Amino acid sequence: MDWRDRLVAYLREQLPSADSVAIARVMGMPAGASNDTVGLDVEVTCDGQRSLLQLVLRPQRRDGILAPYDVGRQFRVMRALSRTAVPVPATMWHEATGAVLGTPFFVMQRVAGETLPLFWYGSQSPRLRAVAEALAGVHAVDWRSAGLEFLLPEGAATPSPLACDLAQWKAKAAHLEMAHHRDLVALGEFLAANEPADARHALLHGDPNPGNYLLDGDRVAAVVDWEVAAIGDPRSDLGFYAALLTVFGGMSGEGGQTVLSAAYEQVTGEPLADLDYYEAVGLYKMAIVMAGWAGRGGWGYYGTEAISRRLTFLFGPRWAG
């Protein structure tokens, strides 16, 4: 049986009152470097009335730059956020067993929108301001009340914001067999020893590059790609964006500052301290991302030279102890 037929059979089970369910169109969709994303137009007929559901299928990858993957975690995050002010696509169904398509998946609403490029220059753009406002809204979520405590590392006590933030990244490093690489260990120790005293726990998007914010005009219609959502200090999201620019664009700002952090300060009215530290947190994550691209091993692959140079520029030799 073709995967489309198996998916239709599954959808019929989820829509028992429908007279018929059919996939009218399958389309490729723009996706990030890690996710698999399939667009679906599904026709549902009830009492002779036909409706078209515009959906997105998100199957779980077995391997990739951010393995191990867990689409169920993404589904839970988005379902929880649907009850908050954060605009996310509606989540429909989660199939956790892999029995239908050979891998777990979830289905969500398809939201139309445009995105900003990764290398964005217009710091005064109303669209960039809208992205910054949406990110600030993510950080303002009462994550405990929203039911997002499952994002915390396992254990009775709540670890530091940094420990919460990096827990899943350390698991990814272990998967890539680089958790004990001396440079990653040294950077992790430096970060733990120098975490700002004012660090606090908040919901993190995890990958707040402007491409993950779907825009309708100057309004954010939806925030997508929640696979590395976490609990940590809000500045960690801004530091990850700074690290992306360092590794992929050679466009490092002054001490972790970027056009996104500038827009964020404008919309929140609060200055951001220690952005150099949080860029280093982002560089820790980017070292793992680059290892995922290059394959298992260590630090000596494309991109990590830029990471090492940037860390030395930010902190001198002391980051390595």
C-alpha angles and dihedrals in degrees: 000000000000117000090245091057091049091049092049090051089052093048091050088057090053091048103043094162093058119106091211141358124197138167106237098180141006118200138177115243135203107264139175126261092273112032132082110219129181124184117218134189106201122190115211121187122198123172090345093306115120122210128185117220114201104208144167124221115210111190120190115251119224093214140002144119094306100038136179092063129196116186089178089065091052090049092052092049093051093043090052092047092051086076092055136066092264109110108233132157112265112260114225113178140355121204106195104175103065089227095122104046102009091257134053117268144168133214124220141172117279110234120197117226149123127249136214119242119258092245099057120175105176103094091171094050115126087221093057089047089053090053090050091049091051091049091049087051090055090052091048094058114119090233096186093053089044091059096249098129088110087077090070118096113262114272140086098263126059108244123218117292090255093051091049092048097048099040095094091041091055088052089053090049089052090050088054092047092239101104091108098043106132096233094050091045091049092050092047091051092048091051093048092049094048105039108145115257091233095055112135139186117259138145112276125202088210099211108040098169110144091249089073093061115081111210130206101193105308093337127093105237096182143355112220141181104055097167095118097037111145146158114264144106114318091233088066090074091053090046091053090055090050089051091051089056092048095052102036105027109024085229101128115167129217108293096337096317120141137166087265094054090047091052090046091054090050095052096043097038090222127113117236117229128194096022089149089062092049092048085057089053087053091049089054088057093044091054087060092046091052091048088054090054094047097040132249119327130073148294103311103093139094114308099019093089087061089048093052093047092049093049091051090048092050099043110007117229093321094087088073093050 
